[in-house]
Amino acid sequence: AIEGIINTGFDDRFFSPDGAWGRGAYFADNPRKSNDYAPRDAQTNRRVIFYNKVILGVESEQQNTNNTLSAAPQNHHSVHAVGGWAGFQYHEYIIYRYGQALPYLKITYTA
């Protein structure tokens, strides 16, 4: 996945269909959330996350999950999943179209 993101960006053909807000690319403003999804390399014990530039446009703020989404709601460009409720500690931002996000920095770290 890391090399794919580096080579082609966030390609909507590979968005996960299993997210709480449907088939999209998920971003967070707190790196702790991203760390939860960054697998540890068994040999080096390192993890990789990206610092991204994401065009959110008009956000649809949501506090209820909707795993059937495959596009932002009408008249919106993204979903802002508001954090701080029912097991969703962090704010998440979901886009559904190719070209709305650009990997800007690759961050390699140990945790």
Summary of the structure (lengths in Angstrom):
residues: 111
radius of gyration: 14.0
end to end distance: 19.8
largest distance: 46.4
contacts: 284
relative contact order: 0.30
helix: 14%
strand: 35%
